[in-house]
Amino acid sequence: MSRNVTVGIDGSPESRAAAEWAAREAKLRCLPLRLVHVWEPVPEPMAQAPPAEGWGRIPRETAEGLRLRHPGVHVDMEQIPGRPAEALTEAAKDAELLVLGSRGMSGIGGFLVGSVGQAVVAHAEQPVVLVRAGEQAADGHARGPSAVPSAAALSGPVVLGLDTDSPDDTLLTFAFEAAARRVTPLRVIHAWNLPPYFAYGLPADPELNAMLGKQDAATLAEVLHHWKEKYPAVKVVEESLSGSAAVPLVDASREASLVVVGRRIRRSPLGAHIGPVTHAVLHHATAPVAVVAHD
């Protein structure tokens, strides 16, 4: 199968927002858009019953609407039997990225990442983007009167959370190319650990903190030097901050068009497959979040 942008749909507002975002991304990448609707097989005694009313309506109507709103984007649709998390993870293997919807928390800016989305993020080796239904549901696009995100894009930056101890080329390439496609700045955030005395409640040492901050900023600049030369058209804003990276990334998401975080691929079925920072960003960011798996 040719490369594409794949989006999982189920008829919910979240999946509609994800489909809108995916259509715009497909246009930016000059790729076809593939809609995947997963249905779980029924037990054998019910297998002969006719499909539920509207079973084929969701992908058909979604495809028709996207073709009208996004002329020039080739839209295919597919219905796949199986368990949603497993079927979507498998579908992602043929895609440049997989896009899923995620429900926003009532009254609080952020995601509620369901079991399906979390399982796909934890196991897919292709980038996965989670999109919430809301003001920034479609790549920073405002919602129009019809509750479908309008074409008036916000000029928010792409935000990247970067670990300078082990910077990954796959993650950096994804973030720089996302900013280049959108013609928007790339805001790179790295957090460095506070000195040990902080944990014991001892008085802060401003001079030591300043020295550590300068050292970390220099390291971040060194890591990004090659990439800034490779993507000269992308304006890069570097931020070296003390403490956990999750808080500044969530804060930055409020003005971002996309937040990019990494996930280290773990072959073992045991243990955590999503790091604590990525997990926090997934649950609380207000912008679409791209999780890029890497070795």
Secondary structure, 3 states (H helix, E strand, C coil): CCCCEEEECCCCHHHHHHHHHHHHHHHHHCCCEEEEEEECCCCHHHCCCCCCCCCCHHHHHHHHHHHHHCCCCCEEEEEEECCHHHHHHHHHHHCCEEEEEEEECCCCCCEECCHHHHHHHHHCCCCEEEEECCCCCECCEEECCCCCEEEEECCCCEEEECCCCCCCHHHHHHHHHHHHHHCCCEEEEEEECCCHHHHHCCCCCHHHHHHHHHHHHHHHHHHHHHHHHHCCCCCEEEEEEECCCHHHHHHHHCCCCEEEEEEECCCCCCCCCCCHHHHHHHHHCCCCEEEEEEC
